[in-house]
Amino acid sequence: MEPAATRSQGTKPRFDILDVARGIALLAMAAYHTTWDLGYLALTPENYALAPLGKVAAHLIAGAFLVLVGIGLVLMNRDGLRPRAFLLRLARIGGAALLITAATRYAMPDSYIFFGILHCIAVSSILAVPFLRVSPVASVVVGIVVLAAPAVMANPDYHLAVFDDPILSFLGLGMLPPRTNDYVPLFPWFGLVLLGLALARLGLPAFRRTTLPDWRPRALASRGLALAGRHSLAVYLVHQPVLLALLTGLVTLTGPHPKAGLVAFRADYRAQCESTGGSARTCRVAARCVGDALQRENLWAITGRGFTVEERAKAQALSQTCYDAADGPAVSP
């Protein structure tokens, strides 16, 4: 049997170790999307995917995919650009990106995905072609500039108002991010594709001298990861609809988490309370009291569908009672 580095699929070999790396990134992405779906369907008290740690995880996962895109472009075209293979790959990714835009525009018109990870990969793949032949140093320099550009443009002294136009949102240089469920603009993310490209061009000779190109997955888990990595686009397209279908079925059986939305409710209550003249302390205490009171009186579970006249009057009375108690003199411990 030939070594993995010399086995060929078409005219180019694959490195199993990189397929496993893609599989690990897919597994992390599926875990993140599961967390997001649980919060979206109110199966958890809040959407932990939108918490600071969840946002960091999302950025790390997206970054890993984009670095791997840069590496893959080098491996695919290291003996010269292969137009047919490149265009077929671009058509698959671009078509999938358009499919996601259409599906989310129908399902979530207020926050549909117009430039997510697949859109970014498709456009970045085109923009990266010239860097396959220039010095890798140029890829590093331009990559760093692209990564730094959003932070620089956020400075009012350097910001250009033209980038705030919604039609240019795909660039990522505006002051406010658009409302969308997946936003991976060219700046800064294209920078990671360029860094991955430079890493592959600079590191490939050393990589080929190791045993990693000949490594073969033998354990069931590593073989599964490699298989997923070889079919990463299909896995990406299928996993989220499957997760949503399964978890939607679960929530119909269990109902939402009894405290789902409570954190957001308290934040909204505090904001409205303070905007009408309440002190920060009073509003914080009152918000917690009202949330607890709605749960205690079995009114929390019905806030999603709206109150009847009687329920609304009861909820308002509870809110006023909590506010009056919180607005009293502070009691020393």
C-alpha positions in Angstrom: 0.0 0.0 0.0 1.4 3.4 -0.9 2.0 6.0 1.8 -0.7 8.6 2.5 1.4 11.4 1.1 1.7 9.6 -2.3 -1.9 8.3 -2.6 -3.8 10.4 -5.1 -7.4 11.4 -5.4 -7.4 12.7 -8.9 -4.0 14.3 -9.4 -3.4 15.5 -5.9 -2.8 13.6 -2.7 -4.6 14.2 0.5 -3.1 14.4 4.0 -5.2 12.6 6.5 -3.9 14.7 9.3 -5.5 17.8 7.8 -8.8 16.0 7.2 -8.8 15.1 10.9 -8.1 18.8 11.7 -11.1 19.8 9.6 -13.2 17.1 11.4 -12.2 18.5 14.8 -13.2 22.0 13.7 -16.5 20.6 12.5 -17.1 18.9 15.8 -16.4 22.2 17.7 -18.7 24.0 15.3 -21.5 21.4 15.9 -21.1 21.8 19.7 -21.3 25.6 19.4 -24.4 25.4 17.2 -26.0 22.9 19.6 -25.5 25.5 22.4 -27.0 28.2 20.2 -30.0 26.1 19.3 -30.7 25.2 22.9 -30.8 28.9 23.8 -32.8 29.8 20.7 -35.4 27.2 21.5 -35.5 28.2 25.2 -34.2 24.9 26.4 -31.6 26.6 28.5 -32.0 29.6 30.9 -30.2 31.8 28.4 -28.4 31.5 25.1 -24.9 30.7 26.3 -23.6 30.9 22.8 -24.1 34.6 22.9 -22.3 35.1 26.2 -18.7 36.4 26.1 -17.2 32.9 26.3 -19.5 31.7 23.6 -18.5 34.5 21.3 -14.8 33.8 21.9 -15.4 30.1 21.0 -17.3 31.1 17.8 -14.4 33.3 16.7 -11.8 30.6 17.4 -13.8 28.0 15.4 -14.4 30.3 12.4 -10.7 31.3 12.6 -9.6 27.6 12.5 -11.7 27.0 9.4 -10.3 30.0 7.6 -6.7 29.1 8.3 -7.4 25.6 7.0 -8.9 27.2 3.8 -5.6 29.0 3.2 -3.7 25.8 3.8 -6.0 23.9 1.5 -5.6 26.4 -1.3 -1.9 25.9 -1.3 -2.1 22.1 -1.3 -4.7 22.1 -4.1 -2.7 24.5 -6.3 0.9 24.0 -5.3 2.0 22.9 -8.8 0.1 25.8 -10.5 -3.5 26.9 -10.4 -5.9 24.2 -11.5 -8.8 26.3 -13.0 -11.3 23.5 -13.4 -10.8 22.1 -9.9 -10.7 25.6 -8.4 -13.9 26.7 -10.2 -15.8 23.5 -9.3 -14.9 24.0 -5.6 -15.9 27.6 -5.8 -19.2 26.7 -7.4 -20.0 24.2 -4.6 -19.2 26.7 -1.9 -20.8 29.7 -3.5 -23.9 27.7 -4.3 -24.1 26.5 -0.7 -23.7 30.0 0.5 -26.6 31.2 -1.7 -28.7 28.4 -0.5 -28.1 29.4 3.1 -29.0 33.0 2.3 -32.3 31.9 0.7 -33.2 29.5 3.4 -32.5 31.9 6.3 -34.2 34.8 4.4 -37.3 32.7 4.4 -37.0 31.3 7.9 -35.5 34.4 9.7 -36.1 37.4 7.6 -35.1 39.9 10.3 -31.6 38.3 10.8 -30.9 36.2 7.7 -27.4 35.3 6.8 -26.1 37.4 3.9 -22.4 37.0 4.5 -21.5 34.1 6.7 -18.6 31.7 6.9 -19.3 30.1 3.4 -19.7 33.5 1.7 -16.4 34.6 3.3 -14.6 31.4 2.2 -15.9 31.8 -1.4 -14.9 35.4 -1.8 -11.6 34.9 0.1 -10.7 32.0 -2.2 -10.9 34.3 -5.2 -9.0 37.1 -3.5 -6.3 34.7 -2.4 -5.4 33.4 -5.9 -2.7 36.1 -6.6 -1.0 35.3 -3.3 -0.3 31.7 -4.4 2.5 33.0 -6.6 3.9 36.1 -4.8 6.3 35.9 -1.8 4.7 34.4 1.3 6.0 37.4 3.1 3.4 39.5 1.2 0.7 37.2 2.4 1.8 37.7 6.0 2.0 41.5 5.7 -1.3 41.9 3.9 -2.9 39.4 6.3 -1.9 41.4 9.3 -3.2 44.6 7.7 -6.5 43.0 7.0 -6.7 41.7 10.6 -6.0 45.1 12.0 -8.1 47.2 9.6 -11.5 46.9 11.6 -9.8 48.1 14.8 -8.2 51.1 13.0 -11.4 52.0 11.2 -13.3 51.9 14.5 -11.3 55.0 15.5 -13.4 58.1 14.7 -10.3 59.9 13.4 -9.9 57.3 10.6 -13.4 56.0 10.1 -15.0 56.6 6.6 -18.7 57.0 6.7 -19.1 55.3 3.3 -18.3 51.9 5.0 -21.5 52.3 7.2 -23.6 51.9 4.0 -25.5 48.5 4.4 -24.4 47.5 0.9 -20.8 47.4 2.1 -21.5 45.4 5.3 -19.7 42.4 3.8 -16.4 44.3 4.2 -16.8 44.6 8.0 -15.5 48.1 8.2 -18.6 49.8 9.4 -19.1 51.1 13.0 -22.1 48.9 13.8 -22.4 45.2 12.8 -25.6 44.3 10.9 -28.3 42.1 12.4 -27.6 38.6 11.2 -27.2 35.1 12.6 -23.8 34.5 11.1 -21.5 37.4 10.2 -18.0 36.7 8.9 -16.9 39.8 6.9 -13.8 40.0 4.8 -12.1 42.3 7.3 -10.6 40.8 9.5 -11.4 37.2 8.5 -9.7 37.2 5.0 -6.5 38.0 6.9 -6.6 34.5 8.5 -6.9 32.9 5.0 -3.8 34.7 4.0 -1.9 33.7 7.1 -3.0 30.0 6.6 -1.8 30.3 3.0 1.6 31.7 4.1 1.9 29.0 6.8 1.4 26.3 4.2 3.8 27.8 1.7 6.5 28.3 4.3 6.0 25.1 6.3 5.1 22.6 3.6 8.7 21.5 2.9 9.4 20.9 6.6 6.0 19.1 6.9 6.8 16.8 4.1 10.0 15.8 5.9 8.1 14.5 8.9 6.0 11.4 9.4 2.8 13.4 9.5 2.0 13.1 5.7 2.1 9.3 6.0 -0.1 9.2 9.2 -3.3 7.1 8.8 -6.3 7.3 11.2 -6.9 3.9 12.7 -9.1 4.5 15.7 -12.8 4.7 15.1 -13.0 8.3 16.3 -10.1 9.5 14.1 -11.5 7.7 11.1 -14.8 9.4 11.7 -13.2 12.8 12.0 -11.2 12.2 8.8 -14.4 11.2 7.0 -16.2 14.3 8.2 -13.2 16.5 7.2 -13.2 15.1 3.7 -16.9 16.0 3.3 -16.8 19.2 5.4 -19.2 21.1 3.2 -21.9 18.4 3.3 -21.5 18.1 7.0 -21.8 21.9 7.4 -25.0 22.0 5.4 -26.7 19.1 7.0 -25.8 19.3 10.7 -27.7 22.4 11.6 -31.1 21.4 10.1 -30.8 18.0 11.8 -29.9 19.6 15.2 -32.8 22.1 14.9 -35.3 19.3 14.0 -34.2 17.1 16.9 -34.2 19.9 19.5 -37.5 21.3 18.2 -39.0 17.8 18.8 -37.5 17.8 22.3 -38.9 21.2 23.3 -42.4 20.1 22.1 -42.1 17.2 24.6 -40.4 19.0 27.6 -41.5 22.6 27.1 -39.1 25.5 27.5 -36.7 25.8 30.5 -38.7 27.3 33.4 -36.1 30.2 33.7 -35.6 30.7 29.9 -35.3 34.4 29.2 -35.1 35.4 32.8 -31.7 37.1 32.5 -32.8 39.1 29.4 -36.0 40.0 31.2 -34.1 41.4 34.2 -31.8 43.4 31.9 -34.7 44.9 29.9 -36.6 45.7 33.2 -33.5 47.5 34.6 -33.0 49.5 31.4 -36.7 50.6 31.3 -36.8 51.3 35.0 -33.6 53.5 34.9 -34.9 55.3 31.8 -38.0 56.4 33.8 -35.9 57.8 36.7 -35.3 54.8 39.0 -31.9 54.4 40.6 -29.6 51.6 39.5 -29.9 49.9 42.9 -33.6 50.1 43.0 -34.1 48.9 39.5 -31.7 46.0 40.0 -33.5 44.7 43.1 -36.9 45.3 41.6 -36.0 43.4 38.4 -35.0 40.3 40.4 -38.1 40.6 42.6 -40.4 40.9 39.6 -38.9 37.9 37.8 -39.2 35.7 40.9 -42.8 36.9 41.5 -43.9 36.1 37.9 -42.5 32.6 38.3 -44.0 32.1 41.7 -47.5 33.2 40.5 -47.2 31.0 37.4 -47.2 34.0 35.1 -43.6 33.6 33.7 -44.5 30.6 31.4 -47.1 32.7 29.6 -45.2 35.8 29.0 -44.2 34.5 25.5 -47.8 34.4 24.4 -48.9 37.6 26.0 -51.1 38.4 29.0 -54.9 38.5 29.2 -56.4 41.7 30.8 -56.5 40.0 34.2 -53.0 38.6 34.0 -51.6 41.9 32.9 -53.2 43.7 35.8 -51.8 41.1 38.2 -48.3 41.3 36.6 -48.4 45.1 36.9 -49.4 44.9 40.5 -46.5 42.6 41.2 -44.1 44.9 39.5 -45.3 48.0 41.4 -45.1 46.1 44.7 -41.5 45.0 43.9 -40.5 48.5 42.9 -42.0 50.1 46.0 -40.2 47.6 48.2 -36.9 48.1 46.4 -37.3 51.9 46.5 -37.5 51.9 50.3 -34.5 52.6 52.6 -31.7 50.1 52.3 -31.5 47.7 55.2 -28.0 47.3 56.7 -26.8 43.7 57.0 
